[in-house]
Amino acid sequence: MLTREELLHMRNMSFDEINPDEVPDIKDLNIDVTKAKREKILSVLESGRNPYFMVIFW
């Protein structure tokens, strides 16, 4: 799981610091919708991906 310091760093990152090729597409995130909200959040954080930068296409 990400540490608090890693999450703070990710939150404070700017678009200039992000490599667009490394930003995951949200559709590639496998989240078990049967779990409680807290467990879903933990699942995203445990994935090691930056939760502040996701590609979302509608």
Biopython code that builds the backbone (N, CA, C, O; Angstrom):
import numpy as np
from Bio.PDB.StructureBuilder import StructureBuilder

atoms = [
    (1, "MET", "N", (0.841, -1.174, 0.000)),
    (1, "MET", "CA", (0.000, 0.000, 0.000)),
    (1, "MET", "C", (0.892, 1.245, 0.000)),
    (1, "MET", "O", (2.020, 1.226, 0.493)),
    (2, "LEU", "N", (0.358, 2.309, -0.560)),
    (2, "LEU", "CA", (1.081, 3.564, -0.605)),
    (2, "LEU", "C", (1.188, 4.167, 0.792)),
    (2, "LEU", "O", (0.278, 4.041, 1.612)),
    (3, "THR", "N", (2.312, 4.821, 1.043)),
    (3, "THR", "CA", (2.471, 5.501, 2.325)),
    (3, "THR", "C", (1.797, 6.866, 2.267)),
    (3, "THR", "O", (1.448, 7.351, 1.191)),
    (4, "ARG", "N", (1.622, 7.463, 3.403)),
    (4, "ARG", "CA", (1.022, 8.800, 3.467)),
    (4, "ARG", "C", (1.868, 9.799, 2.675)),
    (4, "ARG", "O", (1.331, 10.650, 1.966)),
    (5, "GLU", "N", (3.180, 9.691, 2.799)),
    (5, "GLU", "CA", (4.082, 10.597, 2.098)),
    (5, "GLU", "C", (3.962, 10.439, 0.578)),
    (5, "GLU", "O", (3.983, 11.425, -0.159)),
    (6, "GLU", "N", (3.838, 9.199, 0.123)),
    (6, "GLU", "CA", (3.679, 8.960, -1.314)),
    (6, "GLU", "C", (2.368, 9.558, -1.823)),
    (6, "GLU", "O", (2.330, 10.162, -2.895)),
    (7, "LEU", "N", (1.300, 9.389, -1.053)),
    (7, "LEU", "CA", (0.008, 9.963, -1.444)),
    (7, "LEU", "C", (0.061, 11.488, -1.472)),
    (7, "LEU", "O", (-0.487, 12.111, -2.382)),
    (8, "LEU", "N", (0.714, 12.089, -0.486)),
    (8, "LEU", "CA", (0.843, 13.542, -0.471)),
    (8, "LEU", "C", (1.644, 14.030, -1.676)),
    (8, "LEU", "O", (1.306, 15.043, -2.288)),
    (9, "HIS", "N", (2.701, 13.306, -2.006)),
    (9, "HIS", "CA", (3.494, 13.663, -3.185)),
    (9, "HIS", "C", (2.650, 13.565, -4.453)),
    (9, "HIS", "O", (2.691, 14.459, -5.298)),
    (10, "MET", "N", (1.894, 12.493, -4.584)),
    (10, "MET", "CA", (1.041, 12.315, -5.769)),
    (10, "MET", "C", (-0.021, 13.408, -5.849)),
    (10, "MET", "O", (-0.321, 13.906, -6.934)),
    (11, "ARG", "N", (-0.582, 13.777, -4.716)),
    (11, "ARG", "CA", (-1.618, 14.816, -4.693)),
    (11, "ARG", "C", (-1.055, 16.163, -5.135)),
    (11, "ARG", "O", (-1.753, 16.956, -5.768)),
    (12, "ASN", "N", (0.195, 16.416, -4.804)),
    (12, "ASN", "CA", (0.802, 17.707, -5.111)),
    (12, "ASN", "C", (1.482, 17.756, -6.470)),
    (12, "ASN", "O", (2.037, 18.790, -6.841)),
    (13, "MET", "N", (1.452, 16.670, -7.210)),
    (13, "MET", "CA", (2.080, 16.643, -8.525)),
    (13, "MET", "C", (1.301, 17.515, -9.507)),
    (13, "MET", "O", (0.079, 17.637, -9.422)),
    (14, "SER", "N", (2.029, 18.111, -10.429)),
    (14, "SER", "CA", (1.382, 18.909, -11.469)),
    (14, "SER", "C", (1.328, 18.086, -12.755)),
    (14, "SER", "O", (1.960, 17.034, -12.862)),
    (15, "PHE", "N", (0.570, 18.578, -13.721)),
    (15, "PHE", "CA", (0.474, 17.898, -15.003)),
    (15, "PHE", "C", (1.832, 17.839, -15.702)),
    (15, "PHE", "O", (2.088, 16.930, -16.491)),
    (16, "ASP", "N", (2.691, 18.800, -15.413)),
    (16, "ASP", "CA", (4.026, 18.817, -16.016)),
    (16, "ASP", "C", (4.902, 17.676, -15.518)),
    (16, "ASP", "O", (5.839, 17.269, -16.205)),
    (17, "GLU", "N", (4.610, 17.165, -14.344)),
    (17, "GLU", "CA", (5.400, 16.092, -13.749)),
    (17, "GLU", "C", (4.927, 14.693, -14.141)),
    (17, "GLU", "O", (5.576, 13.700, -13.813)),
    (18, "ILE", "N", (3.810, 14.617, -14.833)),
    (18, "ILE", "CA", (3.202, 13.330, -15.169)),
    (18, "ILE", "C", (3.593, 12.913, -16.579)),
    (18, "ILE", "O", (3.540, 13.710, -17.516)),
    (19, "ASN", "N", (3.984, 11.658, -16.712)),
    (19, "ASN", "CA", (4.219, 11.082, -18.027)),
    (19, "ASN", "C", (2.877, 10.539, -18.520)),
    (19, "ASN", "O", (2.343, 9.596, -17.937)),
    (20, "PRO", "N", (2.326, 11.127, -19.593)),
    (20, "PRO", "CA", (1.000, 10.699, -20.064)),
    (20, "PRO", "C", (0.902, 9.207, -20.385)),
    (20, "PRO", "O", (-0.174, 8.617, -20.281)),
    (21, "ASP", "N", (2.015, 8.605, -20.773)),
    (21, "ASP", "CA", (2.008, 7.179, -21.093)),
    (21, "ASP", "C", (1.839, 6.305, -19.851)),
    (21, "ASP", "O", (1.473, 5.135, -19.961)),
    (22, "GLU", "N", (2.102, 6.866, -18.677)),
    (22, "GLU", "CA", (2.011, 6.107, -17.433)),
    (22, "GLU", "C", (0.691, 6.322, -16.698)),
    (22, "GLU", "O", (0.442, 5.688, -15.673)),
    (23, "VAL", "N", (-0.151, 7.209, -17.213)),
    (23, "VAL", "CA", (-1.439, 7.462, -16.567)),
    (23, "VAL", "C", (-2.396, 6.345, -16.965)),
    (23, "VAL", "O", (-2.689, 6.162, -18.147)),
    (24, "PRO", "N", (-2.886, 5.593, -15.968)),
    (24, "PRO", "CA", (-3.755, 4.459, -16.285)),
    (24, "PRO", "C", (-5.152, 4.895, -16.720)),
    (24, "PRO", "O", (-5.638, 5.959, -16.338)),
    (25, "ASP", "N", (-5.771, 4.060, -17.514)),
    (25, "ASP", "CA", (-7.154, 4.267, -17.911)),
    (25, "ASP", "C", (-8.021, 3.678, -16.810)),
    (25, "ASP", "O", (-7.776, 2.563, -16.350)),
    (26, "ILE", "N", (-9.018, 4.414, -16.396)),
    (26, "ILE", "CA", (-9.855, 3.968, -15.281)),
    (26, "ILE", "C", (-10.567, 2.646, -15.580)),
    (26, "ILE", "O", (-10.897, 1.898, -14.659)),
    (27, "LYS", "N", (-10.802, 2.358, -16.848)),
    (27, "LYS", "CA", (-11.471, 1.105, -17.194)),
    (27, "LYS", "C", (-10.587, -0.113, -16.915)),
    (27, "LYS", "O", (-11.086, -1.235, -16.833)),
    (28, "ASP", "N", (-9.274, 0.105, -16.770)),
    (28, "ASP", "CA", (-8.354, -0.993, -16.467)),
    (28, "ASP", "C", (-8.273, -1.300, -14.982)),
    (28, "ASP", "O", (-7.618, -2.262, -14.581)),
    (29, "LEU", "N", (-8.925, -0.500, -14.175)),
    (29, "LEU", "CA", (-8.951, -0.724, -12.741)),
    (29, "LEU", "C", (-10.056, -1.720, -12.416)),
    (29, "LEU", "O", (-11.220, -1.477, -12.737)),
    (30, "ASN", "N", (-9.718, -2.808, -11.799)),
    (30, "ASN", "CA", (-10.709, -3.825, -11.428)),
    (30, "ASN", "C", (-11.140, -3.588, -9.984)),
    (30, "ASN", "O", (-10.392, -3.853, -9.044)),
    (31, "ILE", "N", (-12.355, -3.088, -9.831)),
    (31, "ILE", "CA", (-12.889, -2.801, -8.504)),
    (31, "ILE", "C", (-14.098, -3.693, -8.263)),
    (31, "ILE", "O", (-15.033, -3.726, -9.064)),
    (32, "ASP", "N", (-14.064, -4.404, -7.163)),
    (32, "ASP", "CA", (-15.172, -5.294, -6.795)),
    (32, "ASP", "C", (-16.316, -4.450, -6.245)),
    (32, "ASP", "O", (-16.237, -3.945, -5.125)),
    (33, "VAL", "N", (-17.369, -4.298, -7.024)),
    (33, "VAL", "CA", (-18.489, -3.436, -6.638)),
    (33, "VAL", "C", (-19.316, -4.009, -5.490)),
    (33, "VAL", "O", (-20.177, -3.317, -4.945)),
    (34, "THR", "N", (-19.069, -5.249, -5.123)),
    (34, "THR", "CA", (-19.809, -5.841, -4.012)),
    (34, "THR", "C", (-19.198, -5.464, -2.658)),
    (34, "THR", "O", (-19.805, -5.704, -1.614)),
    (35, "LYS", "N", (-18.011, -4.882, -2.676)),
    (35, "LYS", "CA", (-17.342, -4.505, -1.431)),
    (35, "LYS", "C", (-17.874, -3.177, -0.909)),
    (35, "LYS", "O", (-18.507, -2.412, -1.637)),
    (36, "ALA", "N", (-17.606, -2.922, 0.359)),
    (36, "ALA", "CA", (-17.986, -1.658, 0.985)),
    (36, "ALA", "C", (-17.125, -0.528, 0.414)),
    (36, "ALA", "O", (-16.049, -0.767, -0.134)),
    (37, "LYS", "N", (-17.613, 0.694, 0.551)),
    (37, "LYS", "CA", (-16.921, 1.867, 0.012)),
    (37, "LYS", "C", (-15.465, 1.933, 0.485)),
    (37, "LYS", "O", (-14.561, 2.165, -0.317)),
    (38, "ARG", "N", (-15.242, 1.730, 1.779)),
    (38, "ARG", "CA", (-13.884, 1.789, 2.341)),
    (38, "ARG", "C", (-12.974, 0.752, 1.679)),
    (38, "ARG", "O", (-11.821, 1.048, 1.365)),
    (39, "GLU", "N", (-13.487, -0.455, 1.467)),
    (39, "GLU", "CA", (-12.689, -1.513, 0.844)),
    (39, "GLU", "C", (-12.374, -1.191, -0.616)),
    (39, "GLU", "O", (-11.298, -1.530, -1.107)),
    (40, "LYS", "N", (-13.308, -0.537, -1.311)),
    (40, "LYS", "CA", (-13.056, -0.131, -2.697)),
    (40, "LYS", "C", (-11.954, 0.919, -2.759)),
    (40, "LYS", "O", (-11.081, 0.863, -3.624)),
    (41, "ILE", "N", (-12.000, 1.875, -1.836)),
    (41, "ILE", "CA", (-10.959, 2.911, -1.788)),
    (41, "ILE", "C", (-9.611, 2.282, -1.501)),
    (41, "ILE", "O", (-8.617, 2.614, -2.148)),
    (42, "LEU", "N", (-9.568, 1.374, -0.535)),
    (42, "LEU", "CA", (-8.311, 0.689, -0.214)),
    (42, "LEU", "C", (-7.788, -0.104, -1.402)),
    (42, "LEU", "O", (-6.578, -0.170, -1.618)),
    (43, "SER", "N", (-8.673, -0.698, -2.164)),
    (43, "SER", "CA", (-8.278, -1.456, -3.344)),
    (43, "SER", "C", (-7.562, -0.563, -4.356)),
    (43, "SER", "O", (-6.542, -0.950, -4.925)),
    (44, "VAL", "N", (-8.106, 0.630, -4.572)),
    (44, "VAL", "CA", (-7.477, 1.575, -5.503)),
    (44, "VAL", "C", (-6.109, 2.001, -4.968)),
    (44, "VAL", "O", (-5.137, 2.058, -5.721)),
    (45, "LEU", "N", (-6.036, 2.297, -3.685)),
    (45, "LEU", "CA", (-4.763, 2.728, -3.097)),
    (45, "LEU", "C", (-3.730, 1.606, -3.113)),
    (45, "LEU", "O", (-2.544, 1.861, -3.323)),
    (46, "GLU", "N", (-4.166, 0.375, -2.896)),
    (46, "GLU", "CA", (-3.246, -0.758, -2.894)),
    (46, "GLU", "C", (-2.743, -1.100, -4.292)),
    (46, "GLU", "O", (-1.758, -1.824, -4.436)),
    (47, "SER", "N", (-3.404, -0.589, -5.312)),
    (47, "SER", "CA", (-2.965, -0.858, -6.682)),
    (47, "SER", "C", (-1.632, -0.169, -6.982)),
    (47, "SER", "O", (-0.937, -0.542, -7.927)),
    (48, "GLY", "N", (-1.273, 0.841, -6.173)),
    (48, "GLY", "CA", (-0.018, 1.550, -6.377)),
    (48, "GLY", "C", (-0.096, 2.632, -7.434)),
    (48, "GLY", "O", (0.898, 3.303, -7.712)),
    (49, "ARG", "N", (-1.265, 2.809, -8.023)),
    (49, "ARG", "CA", (-1.435, 3.841, -9.043)),
    (49, "ARG", "C", (-1.778, 5.166, -8.383)),
    (49, "ARG", "O", (-2.299, 5.214, -7.269)),
    (50, "ASN", "N", (-1.474, 6.233, -9.098)),
    (50, "ASN", "CA", (-1.783, 7.564, -8.592)),
    (50, "ASN", "C", (-3.292, 7.785, -8.693)),
    (50, "ASN", "O", (-3.825, 7.882, -9.798)),
    (51, "PRO", "N", (-3.990, 7.867, -7.552)),
    (51, "PRO", "CA", (-5.443, 8.022, -7.594)),
    (51, "PRO", "C", (-5.894, 9.407, -8.055)),
    (51, "PRO", "O", (-7.080, 9.630, -8.299)),
    (52, "TYR", "N", (-4.953, 10.327, -8.173)),
    (52, "TYR", "CA", (-5.298, 11.693, -8.582)),
    (52, "TYR", "C", (-5.199, 11.890, -10.095)),
    (52, "TYR", "O", (-5.703, 12.879, -10.627)),
    (53, "PHE", "N", (-4.562, 10.968, -10.776)),
    (53, "PHE", "CA", (-4.416, 11.062, -12.224)),
    (53, "PHE", "C", (-4.902, 9.763, -12.863)),
    (53, "PHE", "O", (-4.212, 8.744, -12.827)),
    (54, "MET", "N", (-6.069, 9.814, -13.435)),
    (54, "MET", "CA", (-6.651, 8.690, -14.158)),
    (54, "MET", "C", (-7.228, 9.218, -15.454)),
    (54, "MET", "O", (-7.733, 10.340, -15.498)),
    (55, "VAL", "N", (-7.159, 8.433, -16.494)),
    (55, "VAL", "CA", (-7.763, 8.810, -17.766)),
    (55, "VAL", "C", (-9.208, 8.325, -17.762)),
    (55, "VAL", "O", (-9.483, 7.149, -17.526)),
    (56, "ILE", "N", (-10.118, 9.242, -18.025)),
    (56, "ILE", "CA", (-11.534, 8.896, -18.069)),
    (56, "ILE", "C", (-12.090, 9.342, -19.413)),
    (56, "ILE", "O", (-12.070, 10.528, -19.740)),
    (57, "PHE", "N", (-12.577, 8.398, -20.176)),
    (57, "PHE", "CA", (-13.202, 8.713, -21.447)),
    (57, "PHE", "C", (-14.672, 8.366, -21.361)),
    (57, "PHE", "O", (-15.023, 7.279, -20.902)),
    (58, "TRP", "N", (-15.528, 9.257, -21.789)),
    (58, "TRP", "CA", (-16.969, 9.011, -21.749)),
    (58, "TRP", "C", (-17.460, 8.620, -23.102)),
    (58, "TRP", "O", (-18.653, 8.370, -23.277)),
]
sb = StructureBuilder()
sb.init_structure("model")
sb.init_model(0)
sb.init_chain("A")
sb.init_seg("    ")
for serial, (resi, resn, name, xyz) in enumerate(atoms, 1):
    if name == "N":
        sb.init_residue(resn, " ", resi, " ")
    sb.init_atom(name, np.array(xyz, "f"), 0.0, 1.0, " ", f" {name:<3s}", serial, name[0])
structure = sb.get_structure()
